[in-house]
Amino acid sequence: MIKTTTSMVRLLAAIASLAMLGAATSALHAQDTPAAAPAPTPTAFTNAPVAAQNAFLLAAITNGDPTPTNIAPVAIAGHTAWMMISAALVLLMTLPGLALFYGGLVRSKNVLSMLAMCLGITGLVTIIWWAVGYSLVFGTNFASPYIGGTEFFFLKGIDSAPNTSYAYWIPQNVFCIFQLTFAIITPALIFGATAERLKFTALMAFVGLWMFLVYFPLAHMVWGATGLMNGVWNADAKIPAIDFAGGTVVHMSSGWSALILCLLLGKRIGHGKEPMPPHSLVLTMIGTGLLWVGWYGFNAGSALAADSIAANAFLTTTIAAAIAAFVWPLLEFIFKGKPSVLGMCSGAVAGLVVITPAAGFVDCTGAAIIGVVAGVVPYFAVTVLKGIFKYDDALDTFGIHGVGGTVGALITGVLVNPAVNGNLVSDAYAAKNGLKAAIESHSLLVAQAKAAGITIALAVIGTLIITIIVKLVIGLRPSVEAEHQGLDITDHGEEGYNH
C-alpha cells in the first residue's frame, strides 16, 4: 500500500513538474518571439464618431465583430450573465448529474466510487487547468496547429477583459471557467466503461496523463485560434471541420478512450455469468434530468453569447434529445416487448451526445433527423455490437459517447445549414480555409471524416500509452477480494448505504 501510494505521488508530481517547467520556459519563449506589428490604438467609446458608436452597439447586441469601429470591446452584462449561468450548468452535468447517472447504474457496493470519481476529477483537472491546461488549449504563442502556448500559465493575465481571439463580449475569466467545465466532464465520462474494477489511484493517474496526451492537444486542434481543425475560427485551418460543442473533443475522445481502457482492463469478475443490474434507476433518472438541463449550458452556451445562435442551439438540443428519448424505448418495445426507464434515459443522453457537434449549425429539421439517428445507432451499438464483440463496457460509454459522438461528427457535415449560423460562410475565416467552399459543394463530410479519424487515432494511441504506464507504475485493478467486496469500502473506506 505504501509503495502504491508513493508511486501515485511520484506520477502526479511528474505531472505538476511539467507545469513548473513550462512556467519557467515561457519567459524565454517570449524573448525569442519576434514583435508583431503594432495594432492601431482603440478609441474610447465616448470619443468615437456617432456612426462608430452605433456600429459598436449593434455588434455588442448581436455578438458581432467590433474591430471595424476601432473601439475596444468590453464585457457586456447580458452575454456575461448567460455564460456564467452556462458554466454553472455544465458543472452541474458532472456534479451531481453524471455522479448520479453513473452511481445509479452500478451495484450498491460501488456507488461511492462513481461519486468519488467525479469529485476527484473535478479537483485534479481544475488544478491542471489553472497551472497549464487553459494555456495549452487556448494560448497561441506557440503558433502551432496542435497545441496552444505558455502565455496563460497559472492563468497569468486572465481577468475580466475579453480575449478577442475567442469572444468579443464576455470576460476571459468567464470563458476560462466555462471551458474548464468541459475539461472536467470529458475524462469523467470515460470511467463508465471501467466501472467497478479500476482502482481510484490508477484512475486519477490516468486522468492526469490523459489531459496532456489527449485532451489538451485535441481541444486546441478543434477550438484553438491556431487549431488544425478549427474551420469556423481559424483562417489557416488545414482541415476546415466544425464541432460546435464537443462531438470530437468531448464525446469521441472519451468514448474511444473508454473502449481501449475497458479492453485492456478486462471484464468485471462474474461478467456474463451473474446478473449485475443497476442498483437504483431512480438515481439514474435524476442524473439524466440534471444532464439534460445542464446540456443547455453545454450546447447553447457554446455560442459564447446570448444571441440567435444560442437560441437555435437551445431548440435543436431539445428536439434531438426528446426524439431520441422516444425512439430508444420504442425499439425496446418492438424487440423486447417493454419500454424501459433505462432505455428512455439512454436515449435522452444519446440524443444529447449526437446533437452536440451540430447544435449551432443545423436547423430544426436537421435536429429531428439527428434525434432519430441518435435513438437508433447507439441502441444497436449497445444491444448488438457489444454482444458480438463481448467487451465489458459496463455503463455503455463507448456505445453512447464513442459511437454517438462519431455519428454526430459525421452527420453534422451532411445536415449543416449556414442559414442558422453565418460564421460558417464568413469571408474572414470560412472563405479562406475552404469551409465555405466545402459547405457550398456539399463536401464537408470529407473534412468531418478527417477530424473524426484524427480524434480516434489520438484517443486510441494516447490511451494505450497511458494505460501501459499506469499499469507498470501503479497497477490498474484491485485484488479479487477487493473487487468482490466493492470499491466503496476498499478504495474509500465508506459505504453508500447503511441499512
Secondary structure, DSSP 8 states (H G I E B T S, - for coil): -HHHHHHHHHHHHHHHHHHHHHHHHHHHHHHHS---------B-GGGS-HHHHHHHHHHHHHT---GGGTB-----HHHHHHHHHHHHHHHHIIIIIIHHHHHHHS-GGGHHHHHHHHHHHHHHHHHHIIIIIHHHHH--TT--SS---STTGGGTT-SSS--TTT-SSS-HHHHHHHHHHHHHHHHHHHTTTTTTSS-HHHHHHHHHHHIIIIIHHHHHHHHSTT-TT-TTT-TT-SS----SS-IIIIIIHHHHHHHHHHHHH---TTTTTS----S-HHHHHHHHHHHHHHHHHHHGGGGSSSSHHHHHHHHHHHHHHHHHHHHHHHHHHHHHSS--HHHHHHHHHHHHHHHTTTTTT--HHHHHHHHHHHHHHHHHIIIIIHHHHT---TT-HIIIIIHHHHHHHHHHHHH--GGG-GGGG-TTTHHHHTHHHHHHTT-HHHHHHHHHHHHHHHHHHHHHHHHHHHHHHT-SS--HHHHHH-HHHHHHS--S---
